[in-house]
Amino acid sequence: MKNDSLLQQALALLKGKIAIPAYSGSEEAAADYLSAQLSAAGIAPFRIGNNICAYSKKNSAGKKTLLLNSHIDTVEAAGSYTLNPFEPVEKDGKLFGLGSNDAGASLAALVVSFIYFNTVELPFNLLLVLSCEEENSGAAGIRMVTRELTDIDCAIIGEPTSMQAATGERGLLVLDGTAYGTQGHAARDEGVNAIYGALDDIACIRNYTFDRVSPLMGAVRKSITVINGGSQHNVVPDICRFVVDIRPNECYTNREILEQLQAGVKNELKARSLDNRCSFTPAGHPLLQCIERLSIPAYISPTTSDWMRLDIPAIKMGPGNSARSHTADEFVYLHEIAQGIDGYINFISNFRYEA
């Protein structure tokens, strides 16, 4: 990479972060650590809850603001880990540890890139936000920040994309279905089996086709991911629950999808949230122009991020590979972190965004 000292800074920061558990909703210790690291680097961070924020020193009134964002929190460590998830291990060109790939590598690369530009005069302002509760869509995450900081015009969201630019991402709609029956003795064929009722609804959902297919994102995708019913072999169950994971396109609102599926099933479907909408970068936006100038590969992401909680144009881009996210013995390649730092610095240096 262009500057090996930046890679060493990023590695040290990431190793320290891995060593501190930061499950969604429990990020305080990790936030304390990151605040201290930024302060030691000459940055003046401030907190909004456990979200860490900082403006660069050369910011000034009248300029548009580019947000650099990645998240502090991680999912819980899988039971199949063979390594200590909180012990950073550097081996064979890889850094192992929980959150190393999602999204620690992006966070570390964005932090050192922000430090690099902290005293540089740019035609736009820089704002760094290291957010919490991204993995569980919590209320104390990026939405808490944007309620207080309203001067943000566009964003780079740091997530593992192999430094390709996601110019759109599908939304997320999670439905909880509950089928009810009547408990009875299985030997006497009594009762009304709630599992059968759930299976009827599941078949209806599985076979349902949403007509509007997006030229950008394709068709709406849906999967049954959880089913739970019954207590013992000789009791006809009176309740069965199931979960539907839906990845919308921009042709439907989440409410429209819920209403269409509800009309076809017998039992109630409840949405956990209707707010996790699709996101895409508007045509002709300076973010897209910069992607084109730098010949960065672009794609539509099947996964969600804090982007869906922002009401501003954005792209999602960062080091690491999304396929490694939420897996046991998670890792990121060292060269990926280096590529991330170079990529962020190159993008920010070439970005044209003037008031």
C-alpha positions in Angstrom: 0.0 0.0 0.0 1.0 3.6 -0.3 1.7 4.2 3.4 2.5 1.1 5.6 2.2 3.2 8.8 -1.5 3.7 8.1 -2.0 -0.1 7.8 -0.2 -0.6 11.1 -2.4 2.0 12.8 -5.5 0.3 11.4 -4.3 -3.1 12.5 -3.6 -1.9 16.1 -7.0 -0.2 16.3 -8.8 -3.3 15.0 -7.0 -5.7 17.3 -7.9 -3.6 20.3 -11.5 -3.5 19.2 -11.7 -7.2 18.6 -10.6 -7.8 22.2 -13.6 -5.9 23.6 -17.0 -7.6 23.3 -19.4 -5.3 21.5 -22.7 -7.1 21.0 -25.5 -5.0 19.8 -26.8 -2.9 22.7 -23.7 -3.5 24.7 -21.1 -1.3 22.9 -20.2 1.1 25.7 -16.7 -0.4 26.4 -15.8 -0.6 22.8 -17.1 3.0 22.3 -14.9 4.2 25.2 -11.9 2.5 23.5 -12.5 4.0 20.1 -13.1 7.5 21.6 -9.7 7.2 23.4 -7.9 6.1 20.2 -9.4 9.0 18.3 -8.4 11.5 21.0 -4.9 10.2 21.0 -4.7 10.8 17.3 -5.6 14.4 17.6 -9.3 14.0 16.8 -12.0 15.6 19.0 -14.7 12.9 19.2 -18.1 13.4 20.8 -20.8 10.9 21.9 -24.4 10.6 21.0 -25.3 7.6 23.2 -22.6 5.0 22.3 -22.2 6.4 18.8 -18.8 8.0 18.3 -18.8 11.2 16.1 -16.1 13.6 14.9 -15.8 16.5 12.4 -12.5 17.1 10.7 -10.6 20.2 11.6 -10.9 21.8 8.2 -14.7 21.8 8.2 -16.4 25.1 7.5 -19.9 26.5 7.1 -21.3 26.5 3.6 -19.7 23.2 2.5 -21.7 20.0 1.9 -20.9 17.1 4.3 -19.7 13.6 3.4 -20.4 11.1 6.2 -18.0 8.2 6.7 -19.8 5.5 8.7 -19.2 2.0 9.9 -20.6 0.2 12.9 -19.1 -0.8 16.2 -21.3 -3.7 17.1 -21.1 -7.4 16.2 -23.5 -10.4 16.2 -22.9 -12.9 19.0 -20.1 -15.4 18.5 -21.2 -18.7 16.9 -21.0 -21.7 19.1 -18.8 -23.4 16.4 -15.9 -21.0 16.9 -12.6 -23.0 17.4 -10.7 -19.8 18.3 -11.3 -17.3 21.0 -13.5 -14.8 19.2 -12.1 -12.0 21.4 -8.4 -12.8 20.9 -7.1 -11.2 17.7 -4.8 -13.7 15.9 -2.7 -12.7 13.0 -1.7 -15.7 10.9 -1.0 -16.6 7.3 -1.8 -13.1 6.1 -5.2 -13.0 8.0 -6.5 -11.4 11.1 -8.9 -13.6 13.0 -11.5 -12.3 15.5 -15.2 -11.6 16.0 -16.1 -8.6 13.9 -12.8 -8.5 12.0 -14.5 -8.7 8.7 -18.0 -7.3 9.6 -17.3 -4.5 9.9 -14.1 -4.0 11.9 -11.9 -3.8 8.8 -14.1 -1.1 7.3 -14.2 0.8 10.6 -10.5 0.7 11.0 -9.8 1.7 7.4 -12.3 4.6 7.6 -10.8 5.8 10.9 -7.2 6.0 9.6 -8.5 7.6 6.4 -10.4 10.2 8.4 -7.2 10.9 10.4 -5.3 11.2 7.2 -7.6 13.9 6.0 -8.2 15.6 9.4 -6.1 18.6 8.5 -6.6 18.6 4.8 -8.6 21.3 3.1 -11.3 19.6 1.0 -14.2 21.1 -1.1 -16.6 19.3 1.3 -16.8 18.6 5.1 -16.0 15.2 6.6 -18.0 13.7 9.4 -17.0 10.3 11.0 -19.7 8.3 12.7 -19.0 4.9 14.3 -22.5 3.7 15.0 -23.9 1.1 17.3 -26.9 -1.3 17.2 -26.5 -1.8 13.4 -26.8 -5.6 13.6 -30.1 -5.5 15.6 -31.6 -2.4 13.9 -31.7 -0.8 17.4 -33.2 2.6 18.2 -29.9 3.8 19.8 -27.9 3.5 16.6 -27.5 5.8 13.5 -31.0 7.1 13.7 -30.2 8.6 17.1 -27.3 10.4 15.4 -29.2 11.8 12.4 -31.9 13.2 14.7 -29.2 15.5 16.2 -26.8 15.9 13.3 -28.9 17.2 10.4 -26.1 18.7 8.2 -25.2 15.4 6.4 -25.6 15.4 2.6 -24.3 12.0 1.5 -22.4 9.0 2.9 -20.0 6.2 2.4 -21.1 3.2 4.5 -18.3 0.9 5.5 -19.2 -2.7 5.1 -17.4 -5.7 3.6 -17.9 -5.4 -0.2 -14.4 -6.3 -1.5 -14.1 -2.5 -2.1 -16.7 -2.7 -4.8 -19.3 0.0 -4.6 -22.9 -1.1 -3.7 -25.0 1.6 -5.4 -28.2 0.0 -4.0 -29.3 -2.5 -1.5 -32.5 -4.5 -0.9 -34.6 -3.7 2.0 -35.6 -6.1 4.8 -39.0 -7.1 6.0 -39.3 -9.8 8.7 -42.7 -11.2 9.3 -43.8 -13.3 12.3 -46.6 -15.7 11.6 -48.7 -17.5 14.2 -51.1 -20.3 13.4 -53.6 -21.4 16.1 -55.3 -24.7 16.5 -56.9 -26.7 19.3 -54.9 -29.0 21.6 -55.8 -32.7 21.6 -54.6 -36.2 22.1 -52.7 -37.5 19.0 -53.8 -41.1 19.6 -57.5 -40.2 19.3 -57.0 -37.8 16.4 -58.4 -35.0 18.4 -57.9 -31.3 18.2 -56.9 -28.9 15.3 -53.3 -29.2 14.4 -51.7 -25.7 14.3 -48.7 -27.0 12.5 -50.9 -28.0 9.5 -52.3 -24.5 9.6 -48.9 -23.0 9.5 -47.8 -25.3 6.7 -50.8 -24.1 4.6 -49.8 -20.5 5.1 -46.1 -21.3 4.4 -47.1 -22.9 1.1 -49.2 -19.9 0.2 -46.3 -17.5 0.9 -43.8 -19.7 -0.9 -45.9 -19.9 -4.0 -46.9 -16.2 -4.1 -45.4 -14.2 -6.9 -44.9 -10.4 -6.7 -45.5 -9.1 -10.2 -43.4 -6.0 -10.2 -39.8 -6.9 -11.1 -37.2 -4.2 -10.7 -34.7 -3.7 -13.6 -32.3 -2.6 -10.8 -32.9 -5.2 -8.1 -34.9 -8.0 -9.7 -37.9 -9.7 -8.0 -38.9 -9.7 -4.4 -37.2 -12.5 -2.5 -38.7 -14.4 0.4 -37.7 -17.3 2.6 -39.2 -19.2 5.5 -36.3 -19.2 8.0 -37.8 -20.4 11.3 -40.7 -22.7 12.3 -41.5 -23.8 15.9 -44.5 -25.8 17.1 -45.4 -28.7 19.3 -44.3 -29.8 22.7 -44.3 -33.6 22.7 -45.1 -36.5 20.4 -48.6 -37.3 21.6 -50.1 -33.9 21.8 -51.7 -32.1 18.9 -50.2 -28.6 19.1 -52.5 -25.6 19.4 -49.9 -23.0 18.3 -47.2 -22.9 15.7 -45.0 -19.9 14.9 -42.9 -19.2 11.8 -40.7 -16.4 10.5 -40.6 -15.0 6.9 -37.4 -13.2 5.7 -38.3 -10.9 2.8 -35.9 -8.9 0.7 -38.0 -6.3 -1.1 -37.2 -4.4 -4.3 -37.9 -0.7 -4.7 -41.2 -1.4 -6.6 -43.1 -2.2 -3.4 -43.3 -0.6 0.0 -43.0 -3.0 2.9 -46.6 -2.3 3.9 -47.7 -3.3 0.4 -45.8 -6.6 0.6 -47.3 -7.3 4.1 -50.9 -6.6 2.9 -50.6 -8.7 -0.2 -49.3 -11.7 1.8 -51.8 -11.2 4.6 -54.6 -11.4 2.1 -53.6 -14.9 1.0 -53.1 -16.6 4.4 -55.5 -17.6 7.1 -53.4 -16.6 10.1 -52.0 -13.2 11.2 -48.7 -11.9 10.0 -46.9 -9.2 12.0 -44.1 -7.1 10.7 -41.2 -6.5 13.1 -40.5 -3.2 11.3 -41.8 -1.5 8.2 -39.0 1.0 8.1 -36.2 -1.1 6.6 -36.6 0.0 3.1 -34.6 -0.4 -0.1 -31.9 2.1 -0.8 -30.2 3.2 -4.1 -28.0 6.1 -5.2 -29.8 8.6 -7.4 -28.7 8.7 -11.0 -26.1 11.3 -11.7 -25.1 11.9 -8.1 -21.5 12.9 -7.5 -21.0 9.6 -5.6 -21.8 7.7 -8.8 -19.7 10.1 -10.9 -16.7 9.4 -8.7 -17.3 5.6 -9.0 -17.3 6.0 -12.8 -14.2 8.2 -12.9 -12.3 5.6 -10.8 -13.7 2.6 -12.6 -14.8 1.0 -9.4 -17.0 -2.0 -10.0 -20.6 -1.4 -8.9 -23.4 -3.8 -7.9 -26.7 -4.1 -6.0 -26.2 -5.6 -2.6 -28.5 -8.3 -1.3 -27.7 -7.4 2.3 -28.8 -4.4 4.4 -26.7 -1.9 6.4 -27.2 1.4 8.2 -27.8 2.9 4.7 -31.4 1.9 5.0 -31.7 4.1 8.1 -30.4 7.2 6.3 -32.5 9.6 4.1 -29.5 10.8 2.1 -27.7 9.4 -1.0 -25.0 6.9 -0.2 -22.8 4.0 -1.4 -21.7 1.0 0.6 -18.1 0.1 0.2 -15.4 -1.5 2.4 -12.7 -4.1 2.7 -13.5 -7.8 3.4 -15.9 -10.2 1.9 -19.6 -10.3 2.9 -19.7 -14.1 2.7 -17.4 -14.3 5.8 -19.8 -12.2 7.9 -21.5 -13.9 10.8 -19.4 -17.0 10.4 -17.3 -18.9 13.0 -13.6 -18.1 13.1 -14.3 -14.9 11.1 -11.2 -13.3 9.5 -10.1 -10.5 7.2 -7.0 -10.6 5.0 -4.4 -8.0 5.9 -4.1 -7.0 2.2 -7.8 -6.3 2.2 -7.4 -3.7 5.0 -4.6 -2.1 3.0 -6.7 -2.0 -0.1 -9.5 -0.5 2.0 -7.3 2.4 3.2 -5.9 3.1 -0.3 -9.4 2.8 -1.7 -11.0 5.2 0.7 -8.2 7.8 0.4 -8.3 7.6 -3.3 -12.1 8.0 -3.4 -12.1 11.0 -1.0 -9.3 12.6 -2.9 -11.2 12.4 -6.2 -14.7 13.1 -4.9 -16.1 16.3 -6.3 -18.9 17.7 -4.1 -19.2 21.4 -3.8 -22.1 23.6 -2.5 
